[in-house]
Amino acid sequence: MTSTRKIHFISIGGSVMHNLAIALSKKGYQVSGSDDEIFEPSKSHLEKHGLLPSGLGWNSANITEDLKAVILGMHAKEDNPELLRAKELNIPVYSFPEFVRSQSEHKQRIVIAGSHGKTTITAMVMHVLKHLNKEFDYMVGAPVQGFEESVQLTDAPVIIIEGDEYLTSPIDRVPKFLKYEHHIALISGVAWDHMNVYPTYDDYVKQFDILADNTPKGGTLIYCDEDNLVNIIGTKERADVKALAYTVHPYEIKDGQTYLMTDHGMVAVKVFGEHNMQNMAAALTLLKRIGVAESDFYKAIGTFEGAGIRLQLLAENKSVKVYQDYAHAPSKVEATTRAVKEQFPEMKLTAVFELHTFSSLNKDFLPQYARTMRSVDEPIVYISLKALSLKGLPEISEEEIRSSFSNDKIRLFTSQEELKAHLLQSKSDSQAVLLMSSGSFDGLDLSEFSHQLIT
């Protein structure tokens, strides 16, 4: 192995960072990394590929003159000793989106962005392309069935990228999705999020407008026509840019099964909810743009089972179904709860939503959740007191939750044991239970607990 193939990851435990490390290792790079905390599943994945650091913490000695590059994760700080040492030695420092861009110079770069739906749309596109045996690279923010890793970098002619609007790195405070220099961009929806870095609604929306404006001449912008903000962005005049709008794919539900209504007949699909039907239309519009026939799309999409932790069925019996979802932003909470109620209208819907992100736990942001759980028969909010403490935020009362959500039925829990006891005691003969969080309910084993709920 030559020294020019050595790469070090600062903050290797991140969701995308560890998958990129694995992808580069598979490509023949000599990869090392460090972090001050590494959680599952990153820990097991890194260990499996021989990339798990021998210990936690930062050490400037990890940065040596023979490194080709250092890849810096968002979790690190500006004064990280390894970062400072890399600068001292003039070693190139990349954020992961910058490095992915450097590896994609001669590819058609497709970026899928939006406050909600981007992971699922990316996963749908990946699923169809794989079904059709097309060569492509990808980067997606969640596990996708049929793909061992969530990052792949080969010599494929195209790369499908889930474009995140969060900051690039501690030393580069612009959105990640601006770093890829796309040829095709898709924007699924815009709803204010990440209050800690975009303090106003306008700050947040502006990033998506910049993404659209960065579409090159001869490029394509695909946008959701039903989202008012995205419609404004998408219909803006841009020289020599092809703009394509999409809406919800026509569908119907029969006996708890969702069918796409197409010119090729009814197509049964394994995902459900109006928002997912919108995602279907987005994926179809994009794939047609890169040469996939409509009939081939419908042949492939029927076997798509969803992206990881997106309306993922954890357990079920004849009368109870338990789902998990990553929903945390207001638009996601509303779309996810509505989808489950629409699919199973006769079932009692119990939805537990953990306020976990900085924005969601901020009292100034909380009113954004007004009426987002109106489809829910038994709405519950969970707050980890540990998470509040770590973020330096004050406690939130049940009255404040009910007022912000405009919902007097909501109950607030701050104890995992009390939440579990309540859900087990309030079980119904016909019930759908939806567990929504970008956290972990204070480390609750959702798989084990979901099976308790159906026994």
LOVEXVEX-581018 format. One record per atom (N, C-alpha, C, CB): x, y, z. Coordinates in steps of 0.1 Angstrom, whole numbers, plus 5000, padded with zeros to 4 digits. Glycine has a CB too. Layout:
# residues N
XYZ/...
END
This chain:
# residues 455
500849885000/500050005000/500950125000/499150005012/500650214991/501450334990/500950445000/501550394976/501850535004/501450635014/500450725009/502650705018/500350744995/499350834990/497950784991/499650864975/497750664996/496450604997/495950605011/496350464991/496650685020/496250685034/495350795037/497550695043/494250765044/493250875047/492850855062/491950865038/492650965069/492250965083/490951035085/493351025092/490050975092/488751035095/488751095109/487650925093/488451215110/488251275123/486751275126/488751425124/486251205136/484851175139/484351065129/484051305137/484950955130/484650845121/483350775125/485750735122/482850795137/481650725141/480350775135/481550735156/480350885128/479050945123/478450845113/479351075116/477150865111/476350775102/476950765088/474850825101/477150875082/477650875068/479150855069/477351005060/479850925079/481250915080/481850775080/481750995092/481150685088/481750555090/481450465077/481050485102/480350495071/480050425058/480950475047/478550455054/481350605047/482350645037/483650585040/482450805037/484050575052/485350505056/485350365051/485550505071/484250295053/484150155048/484250145033/482850085053/483550245026/483550245011/484950265006/482550355006/485750355012/487050385008/488050275011/487550515014/487750205022/488550085025/488449985015/488250035039/487149965011/486849865000/487449904987/485349844998/487650034985/488250084972/489750074972/487750224970/490350034984/491750014984/492550114992/492250014970/491850214998/492550315006/492950255020/491650435008/493950305026/494350265039/493650365049/495950265041/492650325056/491850415064/492150395079/490350385061/492250515085/492250515100/491250625105/493750555105/490950625117/489950715122/489950735137/488550675118/489250835142/489150855156/487850925159/490350945161/487450915172/486150975177/486150975192/484950905171/485351065198/485251055212/484050985217/485251205218/483250935208/482050845211/481650785198/480950925218/481350655199/480950575187/479750485192/482050495181/478650505187/477450425191/477150325180/476250515193/476150235183/475650135174/474750205164/474950015181/474650165152/475350045146/476750085140/474449995135/477150205141/478450245136/479550155142/478750395138/479550135155/480550065161/480749925156/480250055176/479649845154/479749715149/480149715134/478349645150/479649805126/480049815112/481549835111/479249925105/482049935118/483549965118/484349845122/483850085126/483849775133/484549665138/484649545128/483949615151/483549525121/483449425111/484449445100/481949415105/484749565097/485649595086/487049635091/485049705077/487249605103/488649635109/489049775110/489649565101/488049865111/488250005111/487950075124/487450075100/487549995134/487150055147/488350105155/486349955156/488450235159/489650285166/489850195179/489450435170/491150185182/491450105194/491050165207/492950075195/490750295207/490350365219/489550495215/491450405228/488850555224/488150685221/489050805225/486850685229/488750915218/489451035220/490251085208/490351025232/490851205210/491551265199/493051255202/491151405196/493851245192/495351235194/496051295182/495851085197/496751395184/497451465172/498451375166/498151595177/498951265173/499851175168/499251085156/500451085178/497851085156/497251015145/497451085131/495751005148/497851205132/498051285119/499551285115/497451435121/499851215105/501151195100/501351255086/501651045100/502651285083/502951355070/502551275058/504351395070/502451145059/502151055048/500751045044/502750925050/499851115051/498451115048/498051185035/497551175060/497251125027/496751185015/495751295018/496151085005/494951265028/493851355032/493351325046/492751355021/492651425051/491951415064/490451445061/492451505075/489551365065/488151395063/487551425077/487351265057/486951545077/486451605090/484951595091/486851755091/484551535102/483051525105/482551635112/482851395112/481251655112/480551775118/480651765133/479051785114/480751645139/480751625153/482051685160/480651475156/483051695152/484351745158/484251905160/485551725148/485151955167/485152095170/486252165163/485352125185/486152295162/487252375154/488652365160/486852525154/488652345174/489952335180/490452185182/489852405194/489852095175/490251955176/491751945173/489451865165/492451875182/493951865181/494351795168/494451795193/493551705163/493951635151/493751735139/493151505149/492751805139/492451905128/493552015128/491051975130/493952065140/495052165141/496352105136/495152205155/496651975139/497851915134/497851905119/498051775141/496751865113/496551845099/496851985092/495251795095/496352085098/496552225092/498052255093/495752325099/498652225104/500052255106/500952185096/500452215120/500552065092/501351985082/500852005068/501251835086/499952095066/499352135053/498752005046/500452195044/498151925053/497551805048/496151845043/497451685058/495651815031/494351855027/493251805036/494051805013/492351895040/491251865049/489951875041/491251955062/489151775040/487951765033/486751745043/487951665022/485651805041/484351755047/483951635039/483251865047/483051545044/482751435036/482051465023/481851335044/481151575022/480551605009/481651644999/479551705010/482651725004/483751764995/484451644989/484651865002/484751544998/485451434994/484651344984/485951345006/483351334987/482551254977/482551324964/481051244983/482451464964/482551534951/483851514944/482351684954/484951504951/486251484945/486351344939/487351504955/485551254944/485551114939/484551094927/485251014950/483851204924/482751194914/482851294903/481351224921/484151324900/484451424890/483751394876/485951444888/483851264872/483451234859/482051154859/484451144852/481351174870/479951114871/478851214868/479851044884/477751164865/476551254865/476051254880/475351194856/476051374886/475751384900/474351424902/476751494906/473551344909/472151364912/471951384927/471251244906/471451504931/471251534945/469751544948/471951664948/469351464958/467951464962/467851534976/467451314963/467151644977/467151724989/465651754993/467851864986/465551805005/464251845010/464151825025/463151765003/463251895032/463151885046/462551745050/462251995052/461851685041/461251555043/461251475030/459851565050/461351345031/461151255020/462451225012/460251315010/463551295015/464751275007/465351135008/465751385010/465351085020/465950955022/465150845015/465950915037/463850855016/462950755009/463050764994/461450775014/463050884989/463150904974/464450844970/463051054970/465550874977/466850824973/466850674973/467950874983/466250614984/466150474985/465350404973/465650434998/464250474970/463450424959/464250424945/462150514957/464950534943/465750544931/466750434930/466350684929/467450414942/468450304943/467850164940/469150314957/466750144946/466050014945/465749984930/464750014953/465150084923/464750064909/466050034901/463950174904/467050124902/468250104894/468949974897/469250224898/468949924909/469549794912/468649684905/469649774927/467349694906/466449594900/466749584885/464949634903/467049694879/467349704865/468749674861/466849834859/469549634871/471049604869/471749724863/471149484860/471449844867/472149964862/473349984872/471250084862/474450034866/475650064874/475550204880/476950054866/475650224893/475550354899/476250354912/474050404900/476650474917/477150494930/476150564938/478550574930/476350574951/475250634959/475750674973/474050534961/475050764979/475250794993/473850834999/476250924995/473450755009/472050765015/472250765030/471150655010/471350835036/471450855051/470850755060/470850985054/470350645054/469750535062/469950405055/468250555064/469950295063/470050155056/468950135046/470050045067/469250075035/468350045024/468449895021/468550125011/467349825022/467349675019/467949645006/465849625020/468849545006/469449504994/470849574992/468649534982/471149665001/472449735000/473249715013/472249884997/474449665013/475149635025/475549755032/476349545022/475949855024/476449985030/475550095025/477950015027/475750215031/474950335026/475750425018/474350405038/477050395015/477850465006/478550374996/478950555013/478550404983/479350324974/480050414964/478450224966/481350394962/482150474953/482950384944/483050574960/482550374931/483250284921/483450374909/482350154918/483550304897/483750374885/482450394877/484750294876/481350374884/480050394878/479850534872/478850364888/479050544862/478850674855/477950774862/478350654841/477250734872/476250814879/476350794894/474850794873/476050904902/475950884916/474650954921/477250954923/473950874930/472750924936/473050964950/471550814935/472851094953/473251154966/472051204974/474351254964/471851164986/470951224995/471551355000/470451135007/470951464996/471551594999/471051655012/471351694988/471851675022/471451725035/471751875036/472251655047/470751945042/470852095043/471652135055/469552155043/472052035064/472852075076/474252125072/472851955086/474952185081/476252245078/477252135074/476752315091/478152175066/479152095060/480152035070/479952165049/480752125078/481652085088/481852205098/483052045082/482652175109/482852285119/483552405113/483652235131/484252385102/485052495096/484452545083/486552455094/483252495079/482652525066/481152525069/483052425055/480652645072/479252655076/478252685065/479152755087/478352605055/477352605044/476652465043/477952655030/475452455037/474852325036/475652225028/473452345030/475552105032/476251995025/475851985011/476051865032/474552005008/474051974995/474652074984/472551984994/475252184989/475852274979/477252234975/475952414985/477752134981/479152094978/479251994967/479752024991/478151934962/478251824953/478251874938/477051734954/477852004936/477852054922/477051964913/479252074917/475751954916/474851864909/474651894894/473551864916/474251794887/473651814874/472151804874/474251704864/471651724883/470151714885/469951734900/469651574880/469051814903/468651834918/467151814919/469051974923/466751744930/465351724933/465051784947/464951574932/464051864948/463651924961/462251874964/463752084961/462151804975/460851734978/459951824987/461151604986/460451904995/459651995004/460452075013/458651905012/459952185017/460752275026/459852315038/461152405018/460352275050/459652315062/460752335073/458652195067/460752455079/461752505088/462252395097/461352625095/463552375098/464252285107/465652335110/464352135100/466352265120/467652305123/467752455128/468652285112/466952485138/466852625143/468252665149/465852635154/469052565153/470352605159/471352665149/470952485166/471152625136/472052685126/471352775116/472752575118/470052765115/469252855107/468152925116/468552775095/468553025123/467753085133/466353135129/468453185140/466253165116/464953215111/464453125099/465053365106/463153135097/462553065086/463153105073/461053095086/463353235071/463953275058/465353225056/463953435058/466153225067/467553165066/467453025060/468253165079/466552945065/466452805061/466052795047/465452735071/464952865043/464352855030/465452895019/463152935028/466252995023/467153055013/468152945008/467953165020/468452845017/469452745013/468952665001/469852655025/467652635001/467152554990/467052634977/465752504994/466752764978/466752854967/468152864961/466252994971/469152864969/470552864964/470852734957/471552894976/470452624963/470652494956/470052494942/470052374965/468852544941/468152544928/468852634918/466652594929/469352754924/470052844915/471452794910/470352984923/471952694918/473252634914/473052524903/473852574926/471852504899/471652404888/472352464875/470152374885/473252384869/473952444858/473152454845/475252354855/473652524835/472952524822/472952384817/473652624812/471852344811/471652204806/471352114817/472952164800/471252164830/470852074841/469352064843/471552124854/468951994853/467551964856/467251994871/467151824852/466052064873/465552084886/464152014887/465452234890/464051914896/462751844898/462251894911/462951694898/460951924912/460351984924/458951944926/460452134924/458551944939/457251904943/456252024941/457151864958/455352004932/454452114928/453452144939/453652074916/453252054949/452252074959/452752144972/451651934963/454052164972/454652234983/454752384979/456052174987/454052474986/453952604981/455352674980/453152694991/456252654990/457552714989/458352654978/458252695003/458352524977/459152454966/458552494952/459052304968/457252514951/456752564939/457252694935/455152564939/457452784944/457952914942/459452904937/457953004954/460152814944/461552794940/461652734927/462252704951/460852634924/460952554912/460452624899/460152434913/459552724901/459052794889/459852924886/457552824891/460752954894/461653064892/462453044878/462653084903/462553154870/463153144857/464653124859/462853264849/465253024853/466652994853/467052954839/467052884863/468153024834/468553004820/468952864817/469653104817/468352804807/468752674802/468652564812/470052684796/467752574822/467552474832/466152404830/467652524847/466152274829/464852204827/464152184840/465152064820/462952244842/462252224855/461152134853/461752364859/461052034862/460051924861/459251914874/460651784857/457951934874/457151934886/456551794888/456052044886/456251754900/455551634903/454551654914/456551514907/453551564915/452551574926/452451434932/451151624920/451351414939/451151274945/450751184934/450051284956/451351064935/451050954925/449650904928/452050844925/448750894918/447350844921/447450704927/446550834908/446650684938/446650554945/445250534951/447750554955/445050414955/443950384964/444250274974/442750344955/443450264984/443650164995/442450074995/443950235009/442749944995/441749844996/442149735006/441549774982/441349725017/441549625027/443049635033/441349485022/443449765036/444749775042/445949765032/444949685053/445649755019/446749745009/446649865000/446549615001/447849924998/447950044989/448250004975/448950144994/447550054965/447850024951/448150154943/446649954944/449150154935/449350264925/448350254914/450850274920/447750364909/446850364898/447650404886/445550444900/447950314876/448850344865/448150314852/450150274867/448850354841/448350324828/448650174825/448950404817/449450114834/449849974832/449049884842/451349954834/447949934847/447149864857/447449904871/447349714855/446749834880/447049854895/448249794899/445749814903/449149864906/450449804911/450449814926/451649884905/450449694932/450449684947/451849724952/450149544952/451949804962/453149854968/453249824983/453450004965/454449814989/454549775003/454649895012/455849695004/454850015006/454850135015/453450205013/455950235011/453150295023/451850355022/451850495027/450850275031/450750565026/450650705030/450750805018/451650735041/450050915019/450051015008/451451065006/449151125011/452251085017/453551135015/454451045007/454151175029/454350915010/455050815002/454650804988/454950675009/453350834985/452950834971/453450954964/451350834971/453751064971/454451174966/455851144963/454351294976/456451074972/457851024970/457950934958/458350954982/456950854956/456850764944/456950844931/455650674944/456150954931/456051034919/457451104917/454951144920/458051144928/459351204927/460351114920/459851254940/460450994926/461350894921/461150864906/461350764929/459850844902/459450814889/459950934879/457950794887/459651054883/460051174875/461551174873/459551304882/462351144884/463751154882/464251034874/464451144896/463750924876/464250804868/463950814854/463650674874/462750864850/462450884836/463350984830/460950934835/463851084838/464751184833/466051124829/464951294843/466451014836/467750954833/467550824824/468550924845/466450814818/466250704808/465550574812/467550674803/464950574824/464250454829/462850464823/464250444844/462350354817/461050344812/460050334823/460850224802/458850394821/457850394832/457450254835/456550474827/457250164825/456850034828/457949954836/456649954814/459149984834/460249924842/460249974857/461649954836/459850104858/459750154872/458650074880/459350304872/457550054873/456449984880/456749844883/455150004872/457449774874/457849644877/458749624889/458549584865/459549734891/460549724902/460049774916/461749804899/459149884915/458849954928/457949864937/458150084924/457249774931/456349684940/457049604950/455649594931/458349584949/459149514959/459949604968/460149424952/459749734967/460449834976/459749824990/460449974970/460549805000/460049795014/460249915023/460549675020/460850015017/461150145025/462550155029/460250145037/462950275033/464250295039/464250275053/464750445036/465450245059/465550215073/464850325082/466950195077/464150275092/463450355102/462550465096/464550435110/461950435084/460950515078/459650425077/461350565064/458750455086/457550365087/457950215086/456550405076/458850185095/459350045095/458449965105/460850045100/457949855100/457149765108/458049685117/456249665099/457849705130/458649635140/458049505144/458849725152/456749495146/456049375150/454549385147/456249345165/453849275145/452449275143/451849145146/452149315129/450549145150/449749025151/448449065144/449548975165/447348985146/446149005139/445449145143/445148895142/445749195155/445049305159/445949425163/444249275171/447249405164/448149515167/449349525157/448649495182/449649645153/450749675145/451649785152/450349715130/452949755152/453949855158/454849905147/454649795170/454950035145/455850095135/456850185142/455050175125/457950205136/458950295140/459250395129/460350225144/459450525132/459750615122/460750725127/458550685116/461550775118/462650875122/462051015123/463750875112/460751025121/460151165121/460551245133/458651145120/460951375130/461251465141/460851605137/462751465144/460951645125/460451785121/458951785120/461151825107/458351895122/456851905122/456251845110/456452045123/456751875098/456151825086/456151665086/456751875074/457251615091/457451465091/456451405101/458851425094/456251465113/455351415123/453951405117/455451495136/453551515111/452151525106/451951425094/451851665100/452951415085/452751325074/452751175078/453851345064/453551145088/453751005092/452450965100/454950985101/451951045109/450851005117/449550995108/450551105128/449451085098/448351085089/448350965080/448351215080/449650925076/449750805068/449250675075/451250785063/449650655087/449250535095/447650535097/449950535108/447150655100/445650665102/444950635089/445350795108/445450685078/444850665065/444850515061/445450745054/445950445064/446150305060/445250215069/447550265061/445150255082/444350165091/443350255099/445350095101/442350305092/441350395097/440550335109/440450445087/440350205109/439550145119/440350115132/438950015114/441650125132/442450095143/442650225152/443850045139/442750205165/443150315174/444550345171/442850275189/444950465169/446250505166/446850575179/446350605154/447950505184/448650555195/450050605189/448850455207/450350725190/451650775185/452450845196/451350885173/453650795197/454650845207/455750925199/455250735216/455851045202/456851135195/457851185205/456151245188/459151145203/460151195212/460751335207/461351095214/460651435215/461351565212/462751545215/460651685220/463651545205/465051505207/466051605201/465251375201/465751665190/466651765183/466651895191/466251785169/467651975189/467752105195/466552185191/469052175190/466152185179/465052265175/463752225182/464852255159/463452095182/462252045188/462152065203/462051895185/463252075209/463252095224/463352245227/464452025230/463352335217/463452475220/462052535220/464252545208/461652595231/460352645233/459952745223/460252715247/460852815217/460552915206/460152845193/461653005203/460652715191/460352645179/459052555181/461552555176/458752515193/457652415196/456352455189/457452415211/455952575188/454652605181/454552555167/454352755182/455752525161/455752475147/455052345146/457152455142/454852275158/454252145159/452652155160/454752065170/452152275160/450652285161/449952205152/450352435159/449052115158/448052035150/448751925142/447252115141/450051895144/450751795137/450251655141/452251805138/449651635153/449251505158/447751495158/449851475171/447051575150/445551575150/444951445145/445051695142/445751365138/445151235133/445251125143/445951195120/445851155154/446151055164/445151045175/447551085171/444750915178/443650895188/444250915202/443050755187/445550865204/446150875217/447550935215/446250735224/447651065215/448951135212/449851145225/448751275206/451151105224/452051105235/453351175231/452350965240/453851255239/455151325237/456151275248/455051475237/457351235244/458351195253/459551285252/458851045250/460051315264/461251405265/462251335274/460951545270/463451325269/464551275277/465151385285/465751205268/465051375298/465651485307/467151495305/465251455322/467751385302/469251375299/469551465287/469751235298/468751445276/468951515264/468751665266/467951475253/467751705274/467551845277/468751905284/466351865286/469251825294/470451875302/471651895293/470751775313/471951795284/473051795275/473051915266/473251665267/471851955262/471652065252/471552195260/470352045243/471552195273/471452315281/470152385280/472552405277/469052315278/467752375276/466852345289/467052315264/465952435291/465052425303/463952315301/464352555306/463452265312/462452165311/461152225305/462152105325/460352135299/459152175293/457952105300/459152145277/456952175303/455752115310/454752055301/455152225319/453851975306/452851915298/451852025292/452051815306/451652125300/450852235296/451452305284/450552335307/452752325284/453452395273/453352305261/454852425277/453552175262/453452085251/452052085245/453751935256/450952085253/449652085248/449352215241/448652065260/449752325246/449552455240/450252465227/450052565249/451552415226/452352425214/451752335203/453752395217/451352215207/450752125197/449352155194/450951985202/448752245201/447252275199/446452145201/446952345186/446752075211/446151945213/446051915228/446951825206/444851915233/444651895248/444751745252/443251945252/444751655242/444751515245/446251465248/444251435233/447251545244/448551495246/448951465260/449551595239/449651355262/450251325275/451751335274/449851185281/452451385284/453951395284/454551295293/454351535288/455551225288/456351135297/457751165296/456150985292/458451155307/459951185308/460651065314/460151305316/459950955316/460550835322/460250725312/460050805336/461350655308/461150535299/460250425305/462550475295/460550405318/459750295325/458250335326/460250275339/457950455329/456550505329/455950495316/456450645335/456650535305/456150525292/455750375288/457050585282/456750285291/456550145287/455350095295/457750065291/455250125308/454150075316/452750125310/454250115331/452750255307/451450305301/451050235288/451650455299/452050225279/451650155266/451250015268/452850165257/451849945277/451449805279/450049795286/452549735288/449749895295/448549895302/447349935293/448549975314/447650025283/446550085275/446450015261/446850225272/446949885260/446749815248/445349795244/447449675249/445049795231/443749785226/443649655217/443249905218/442449605214/442249495206/442549525191/440849435207/442449645187/442649695174/443449825174/441349705166/444749815173/445549925176/446849935167/446049925190/447150055162/448450075156/449250165165/448250145142/450450125168/451350205177/452550255168/451950115189/452750385169/453750455161/454750515170/453150555151/456050475169/457050525177/457950615169/457950415184/457950745171/458750845163/459850905170/457750945157/461050905165/462150965172/463350965163/462450905185/464251075164/465551065158/466551035170/465951205152/466051005182/466850965193/466550815196/466551055205/466450785209/466350645213/465450625225/467650585216/464550725228/463750705240/464550655252/462650605238/465750725254/466650695265/467150545264/465950715279/467450505252/468050365250/467050255250/469050345261/465750285248/464750175247/465050075236/463350235246/465049945238/465149845228/463849835221/465649705234/463649905210/462349905203/461949775198/462350005192/462849695193/462549565188/461949475199/463749495182/462649475210/462149385221/460849445227/463149385233/460749575228/459449625234/458249615224/459749775237/458549625211/457449605202/456849465203/457849635188/457649365205/457149235207/456349215220/458249135206/456749295230/455949285242/454549345240/456649365253/454449445231/453249505228/452249415221/453449635220/452749315213/451849235206/451549095212/452349205192/452149075224/451948945231/450848965242/453248895238/
END
